[in-house]
Amino acid sequence: MYPNHGFSSTLFPSLQSLQGLRVLVVDNNVDSCTLLSLLLQPYGVEVRTAQLAKQAFMLCMHWQPDVIVSDIALPEENGIALIQQVRARLGAWEKRIPAIAVTGYVSEEIRQNALSQGFDLWFTKPLNFDQFISGLTSLVTEHYLSCAIEQRACWNGVLETAM
């Protein structure tokens, strides 16, 4: 059902946790988008791609991905600006969308800036796909667990107010 990468269940979160995940891949290199799409689809991930930040932003508004995977260096607007725009727009009325940078930049300064400006994870090209899948799975698991805890806290607050 899923590609066999030799992950043991004790070392690697369930790959089934990716089934049905919606991932937006943003890279001005069409081949990079296509490759990442082809690598994610066997895991049951629904992938959409964009080559510009503007296209990606519009997809986020209409399709609402669960995760954004973006290059930093994009024409017109960079990946950091994209993540900030998405979070500013959706932050007030939608869930926070986790973001992963996949970039050719190797500078520690750029990495720290991207992580402090909104990216949750950072991977450099060429991408080690096994590490990427592990990071994506962990990020998604952590994100949805924290959302469940927040929802429970809100629900408990509603119940306490009602009593």
C-alpha positions in Angstrom: 0.0 0.0 0.0 2.8 2.4 0.9 6.3 2.5 -0.4 8.7 0.4 1.7 11.6 2.6 2.9 12.5 0.2 5.7 11.1 2.3 8.5 10.3 0.5 11.7 7.1 1.4 13.4 9.0 2.2 16.6 11.4 4.7 14.9 9.0 6.2 12.4 5.4 7.5 13.0 2.7 5.7 11.0 2.9 6.4 7.3 -0.9 6.1 7.3 -1.0 9.4 9.1 -0.2 11.0 5.7 -3.2 9.4 4.0 -5.5 12.1 2.8 -3.1 14.9 3.8 -3.4 18.0 1.5 0.1 19.4 0.7 0.7 22.5 -1.4 4.2 22.4 -3.0 5.5 25.8 -4.1 8.7 26.1 -6.2 9.4 28.0 -9.4 11.2 24.9 -10.7 8.4 22.9 -12.3 10.6 19.7 -12.1 11.0 20.1 -8.3 7.2 20.4 -7.9 6.6 17.4 -10.1 9.2 15.3 -8.3 7.9 16.1 -4.9 4.3 15.4 -6.0 5.3 12.0 -7.5 7.2 11.1 -4.3 4.3 12.1 -2.0 1.3 10.6 -3.9 2.1 7.0 -3.1 1.7 7.8 0.6 -1.9 8.9 -0.1 -1.1 12.6 0.0 -3.1 14.9 -2.2 -0.7 17.4 -3.8 -1.3 20.7 -5.6 1.6 22.8 -6.9 2.3 26.5 -7.6 5.3 28.2 -9.1 4.6 31.7 -7.7 3.7 33.0 -4.2 0.6 34.7 -5.6 -0.7 31.4 -7.1 0.1 29.6 -3.9 -1.8 32.2 -1.8 -4.9 31.8 -4.0 -4.7 28.0 -3.7 -4.5 28.4 0.1 -7.7 30.5 0.1 -9.7 28.1 -2.1 -8.2 24.6 -1.5 -7.0 25.0 2.1 -3.9 22.7 2.4 -2.9 21.0 5.6 0.8 21.7 5.0 2.7 24.1 2.7 6.1 23.0 1.4 7.8 26.0 -0.2 11.1 27.1 -1.7 12.5 30.3 -0.2 13.7 31.8 -3.5 10.6 32.5 -5.6 10.1 35.1 -8.3 8.3 38.3 -7.2 7.8 37.3 -3.6 9.8 34.8 -1.5 8.5 31.8 0.4 8.9 33.7 3.7 6.5 36.4 2.5 4.1 33.8 1.3 3.9 32.0 4.7 3.5 35.3 6.5 0.6 36.3 4.1 -1.1 33.0 4.5 -0.9 33.1 8.3 -2.0 36.7 8.5 -5.0 36.0 6.3 -6.0 32.7 7.8 -4.8 33.3 11.3 -8.0 35.0 12.6 -10.5 32.4 11.3 -8.7 29.3 10.3 -6.2 26.8 11.6 -2.5 27.5 11.5 -1.0 25.8 8.4 2.3 24.2 9.1 5.1 25.2 6.7 8.2 23.4 5.5 11.1 25.1 3.6 12.8 23.1 0.9 15.5 25.3 -0.5 18.9 25.4 -2.1 20.0 28.0 0.5 22.5 26.6 3.0 23.2 29.8 5.0 22.6 29.4 8.7 21.5 33.1 8.8 18.8 32.5 6.1 17.7 29.3 7.8 17.3 31.0 11.2 15.4 33.9 9.6 13.0 31.5 7.8 12.4 29.5 10.9 11.8 32.6 13.0 9.5 34.1 10.3 7.1 31.2 10.1 8.6 28.0 8.7 8.4 25.0 11.0 11.0 22.8 9.3 13.9 23.4 7.0 15.4 21.0 4.4 18.1 21.8 1.9 18.3 20.6 -1.7 19.1 18.0 -2.8 16.3 16.7 -0.6 16.9 13.6 1.5 13.4 12.2 0.9 13.4 9.8 3.9 14.3 12.6 6.3 11.7 14.8 4.6 8.9 12.2 5.1 10.0 11.6 8.7 9.9 15.4 9.3 6.5 15.8 7.6 4.9 13.0 9.5 6.2 14.2 12.8 5.1 17.8 12.1 1.6 16.7 11.0 1.3 14.5 14.1 2.5 17.2 16.5 0.3 19.8 14.8 -2.9 17.8 14.9 -2.3 16.7 18.5 -1.9 20.3 19.6 -5.1 21.2 17.7 -7.0 18.4 19.5 -5.7 19.6 22.9 -6.7 23.2 22.0 -10.2 22.1 20.9 -10.6 20.1 24.1 -9.6 23.1 26.2 -12.1 25.3 24.4 -14.8 22.7 24.8 -14.1 22.4 28.5 -14.2 26.1 28.8 -17.7 26.1 27.2 -18.9 23.4 29.5 -17.6 25.2 32.6 -19.3 28.4 31.5 -22.6 26.6 30.9 -22.6 25.1 34.4 
